[in-house]
Amino acid sequence: MNRLISSLSIILITVLFFSCVTTSSRTKQLVGKWKPVKIENASVPANKTVLAGKRVQDSLGASQGQVKQDSAITALSIAEKRLDHLIQTEMRSSMQLNADKTAEMTFRGKTVKGTWKMKKKGTILSAKNPDTGRSLELEVVKVNDTSAVMYEKTKDGKLRITYHKEK
């Protein structure tokens, strides 16, 4: 029985150690200045959303279905426009992550300072502006010494951002 308990203890300590090493490794790799080099809309393609809505709305009758489809297309195009504007803004931005857990993000010539930390075993980068209380969470998919791929969820969709680390 004692051997079983000590074996389980060793396994538990090993698992905890390696989970901390992974988080620590990602944290070290993320320290530096990052510039986006490619941003893609990772949301459901617009035509699939409209087609799915059309099937349901066609059964409601021609005139009512047409009105609902038109409003869905309008709402979709507004969301797409906001997402495109966000992509353009993000492409001109930069993100500086410092080893002391402070961060600087530059958007449209303005620098916003805050703090950052890793969550969920190193898979979520969370940045927060202490002045406004606003926070940003990026899902870290891949990171190495020169590049990173992250997902950002917004109210209008999901972006896949590829960053390059500046030296």
C-alpha positions in Angstrom: 0.0 0.0 0.0 2.9 2.4 0.9 4.5 1.6 -2.5 1.3 2.5 -4.3 1.0 5.8 -2.4 4.6 6.7 -3.1 4.2 5.8 -6.8 1.1 7.9 -7.1 2.9 10.8 -5.3 5.8 10.6 -7.7 3.5 10.6 -10.7 1.5 13.5 -9.4 4.7 15.6 -8.7 6.0 14.7 -12.2 2.8 15.9 -13.9 2.7 19.1 -11.9 6.4 19.8 -12.7 5.9 19.3 -16.5 2.7 21.4 -16.5 4.7 24.3 -14.8 7.6 23.9 -17.2 5.3 24.1 -20.2 3.7 27.3 -18.9 7.1 28.8 -17.9 8.5 28.0 -21.4 5.6 29.7 -23.2 5.8 32.7 -20.9 9.5 33.1 -21.7 8.9 32.8 -25.4 6.2 35.4 -25.3 8.4 38.1 -23.8 9.3 40.6 -26.5 7.7 42.9 -29.1 5.2 41.3 -31.4 3.8 42.6 -34.7 0.9 40.9 -36.6 1.9 39.7 -40.1 -1.3 38.0 -41.0 -4.8 38.2 -39.7 -7.6 36.0 -40.9 -11.3 35.9 -40.2 -11.7 32.5 -38.4 -15.5 32.8 -38.1 -18.1 30.8 -40.0 -18.1 31.9 -43.6 -20.8 34.5 -44.3 -22.5 32.6 -47.1 -23.1 29.5 -44.9 -24.8 31.7 -42.2 -27.1 33.4 -44.8 -27.9 30.1 -46.5 -28.8 28.4 -43.1 -31.1 31.4 -42.3 -32.7 31.3 -45.7 -33.8 27.7 -45.4 -35.6 28.4 -42.1 -37.1 31.7 -43.3 -38.4 30.4 -46.6 -40.9 28.3 -44.7 -42.4 31.4 -43.1 -43.8 32.8 -46.4 -42.3 34.8 -49.3 -42.7 38.3 -48.1 -41.9 37.7 -44.4 -39.0 35.4 -45.2 -37.6 38.0 -47.6 -37.7 40.8 -45.0 -36.0 38.5 -42.4 -33.3 37.5 -44.9 -32.6 41.1 -45.9 -32.2 42.1 -42.2 -29.9 39.1 -41.6 -27.8 40.1 -44.6 -27.6 43.7 -43.3 -26.6 42.6 -39.8 -24.0 40.3 -41.3 -22.5 43.0 -43.5 -22.3 45.4 -40.6 -20.5 42.8 -38.5 -18.2 42.0 -41.4 -17.4 45.7 -41.8 -16.6 46.1 -38.1 -14.4 42.9 -38.3 -12.6 44.3 -41.4 -12.0 47.6 -39.6 -10.6 45.7 -36.6 -8.3 43.7 -38.8 -7.0 46.9 -40.4 -6.4 48.4 -37.0 -4.7 45.2 -35.6 -2.4 45.1 -38.6 -1.0 48.5 -37.7 -0.6 47.6 -34.0 2.2 46.1 -31.9 2.3 44.3 -28.6 5.2 44.4 -26.1 5.1 41.8 -23.4 7.8 42.3 -20.7 9.3 39.8 -18.3 7.9 41.8 -15.3 4.4 41.0 -16.5 3.8 44.6 -17.8 2.5 45.1 -21.3 2.3 47.9 -23.9 -0.1 47.7 -26.8 0.1 50.3 -29.6 -3.1 51.0 -31.6 -3.5 54.0 -34.0 -0.4 55.7 -32.6 -1.6 55.4 -29.0 0.1 53.3 -26.4 -2.0 51.5 -23.8 -0.2 50.1 -20.8 -1.3 47.2 -18.7 -0.4 43.8 -17.2 -0.4 40.3 -18.6 -0.4 36.7 -17.4 -0.9 33.2 -18.7 -4.0 31.2 -17.9 -5.3 27.7 -18.4 -1.9 26.0 -18.4 -0.3 28.4 -20.8 -3.0 28.4 -23.5 -4.6 31.8 -22.8 -2.8 35.1 -22.8 -4.7 37.5 -20.7 -3.9 41.3 -20.8 -5.6 43.9 -18.6 -5.6 47.7 -18.6 -5.7 48.7 -14.9 -7.0 52.2 -15.7 -10.1 51.1 -17.6 -10.5 47.5 -16.3 -10.8 46.3 -19.9 -9.2 42.9 -20.6 -8.1 41.0 -23.7 -7.8 37.3 -24.0 -5.9 35.6 -26.7 -5.9 31.8 -27.2 -2.2 30.8 -27.8 -2.2 28.1 -30.4 1.5 28.0 -31.3 4.5 30.0 -30.1 8.3 29.8 -30.6 11.2 32.2 -30.5 10.2 34.0 -33.7 6.5 33.6 -34.3 3.2 33.0 -32.6 -0.4 32.1 -33.7 -3.3 33.2 -31.5 -7.0 33.5 -31.7 -8.9 36.5 -30.6 -12.7 36.4 -30.0 -14.7 39.6 -30.6 -18.4 40.3 -30.5 -18.3 40.2 -34.4 -16.3 37.1 -34.9 -13.1 35.3 -34.3 -9.7 36.3 -35.7 -6.6 34.1 -36.3 -3.6 36.3 -35.8 0.0 35.3 -36.8 2.6 37.4 -35.1 6.3 37.9 -35.8 8.7 38.7 -33.0 10.8 41.8 -33.6 14.4 41.8 -32.4 
